Amino acid sequence: MTIPGGLSFNQDICAFSNSALESFTNITLKTIQEITGCSDASECVAEITDVCGSRRRLSQERELQETAWQMRYQLTREYTCEYATCGAPSDTATTDSIVNDIKNDVLGSLNSDEFLTILSNNIVSDPGTLDTSITVCLAVWGVVDEPDLAVVPSGGIYYPDWEGGTGTCLNDGNQPLYMRLNNSTWLYSSLEECCDHYYGVS
């Protein structure tokens, strides 16, 4: 799932020099990573998708609502659903939990000035080409938008298709409930292993 959001500052960051804007963008990204726990070593990835109108990967229908923010970001979190459609109650609960955690982290930090404090500390500790005096009167506000829930078929769960009669193993996420409940017995991570075990061929 991808959760987009926007940030604006009381400084005209779009008037910064290219190098100063790049430093500010990198520091803001580092701040977002610290607030949300979305670092390179986690299951979550944070990235800046737009700075002062230089859109990358944003759809045209969203363009009008994007223009109000000096900076756009997105947080991407992957997880494996219980069902291929991600429509099970447990999948919905997991999705809601992840989205609420991220919203609470970001919005809570913006409302409590935690975001501003971490951002200011990051600017002072590693300013790059920024003038650290911007931290004196710096203010930040922002939003977290609705998530984009993209369902990607799992590439690593193969099961014998006895009910469908195809004579092979499938990985479409439609394995019967008894296979899901005892996945260590029924499911395999590759087509070759599954076919070899259940059909005697690889």
N, C-alpha and C positions, 0 to 999 in steps of 0.2 A: 504494500500500500504506500501511496505517496501523499504526504500532507504538506500542502503549500502554505505560505504565509507572506506577510509583507511588513517592512519596517520603514519608518521615517525618522529623521533627526531634525533638531532645530538648527543645525548647521547646513549650509547649502553644499552638501558633499559633491554635487554634480559640478560645482565650480572648482573643485580641487584639481591640482595637476594630475596627469595620468598616473604618475608614480605614487603620489599621495593617496589617490583614490584606490589604487591597487593595494596599498598598505592597509587602508581603512577597511576595505572589503575582506582582506585576509584576517584581520583582527576581529571583525564582526563574525565571520565564519567560525573562528576559534571560540568566540564567546557562545555562539549557538551550540557548538559541540559540547562545551563545558556544561551549559544549562541543561541540555537534553540527554547527555551521555552518548550522543551519536558521534563516535569517533571511528577511526579506521579499524580499531580492534573490536568494535561492537557489531551487533546485528543490524544496526541502524546507520544510515549514511546521511550526512547533512551536506548541502551544497547551496551556493548562491546561484540563482538562475537568471537574475536580471539586476543590473545596476544602472540607474539613470536612463532607462529606456533601451538598453542594448539587449533585447530579448533573445534568449536561446530556447528552444523547445516549448514556448508557450503558445497555446492555440489562439486563433484569431477571435473566436467568440468570447474569450476571456480578456482580450486586450484592453477593452474600455475600463474594466474594473481594476486592472493592474496599474494603470497610469497614476493612481493616487499615491503610490508608494515609491520612495526613492530606491528601495532595495527589495527584491523578492528572493525568497529562499524556499527550499523544500527539504523535507525529511522523508527518507525512504526506508521502510522497514519490511523485511521479508519474513514470512512465517509459513509453515505448512498447515493447511486446513485439514480438518478431519475428513471432509468430503471434497470431491473435485470442484464442485460448484461454490464452495465456501459458504453454503447456505444453511448449514446445521446450526442449531441454537448455540452450541459451544463455539463455533466459528464466529458467530455474531458477537458473542460475549467477549471473545478474545480481541476481535477488531475494536469493539467499543472501549475495552480496557486500554489498549495501546493508544488509541486516539485521545482518550481522556487524560492519560498520563502525560502525553506530549502537550496537550492544551494546557493542563495544569502547570507543567514545568515552564512553558514559554510565557503564558499570560500571567501566571503568578510572579515570575521573575520581573516582568515588565511593570506590574502594578506595585510591587514592593521595592522597586529600584535595585533589586539584585542584579538584573541584566545590566543596568547602567554602571553599577559598581564594578562588576567583572569586566565590562567593556573598557571602562576608564583605567582599571589596573593593567589590563592587557596593552592598552595604548602606551601607558607610562613605562611598562617593563620592556616592551619591544616595539618602539614607534615606527621603525622603518624610516620612511621619508615624511612622516607626519609631524606636525608641530604639536607637542604635548599640551600646549596651552588650550587646545580645544576642549580638554576635559573639564575646564573650570566651570563653564556654563552649559555643558552638553546635556541634552535631553533626548530621550528615545521613546517611541510608542509603536505599537504594532498590532497585528491580527494573526490568527491562525484560521485558515479557511477549511472548508469541508474536504475530507480526504478523497483521493481517487483510488478506488479499490480495483486493481487489475488482477484478474485471476489468470495465473500462468499454469498450464498443465504440469504436473509433477513429472520429472524425467527419471526418477529413480525407484519407482514402486511397481513391480511387475507381478501379476497374478495369473494363474491358469484360468482360461476362459471356458470352463466346463458348461456353464449355463448358456452361453452364446454359441457354442459349438464351432468356433473358428479354428480349433485345433492348434492354437498357439497361446502365448502369454500376451497380455495387454497391460498398458500403463495409463489407462484413461481415468483412473480414480473411481471406477465403478465396481470395485471388488465387493463381493457379498459381505454382509455384516460379520459373519463368523470368521472370515479371513482378517477383517480389520481388528477384531477382538483378540486374535491370536496371530498377529502379524509376523512374529519371529518364526512361526511354523510355515505359514503360507506364502509370504511375500519375499521377493528377491530384489536386489538392487540393479540387476542387469537382465536383459532379455535372454542372454545365453545361459545364465545360471538357472533361470526359471524353466526354460524349455528343456534343458538337459535333465533337470530334476523330475518334471512332470510328464514330459513327452519323449524322453530318451534321445533327444536331438539337440544340437547347438548350432 
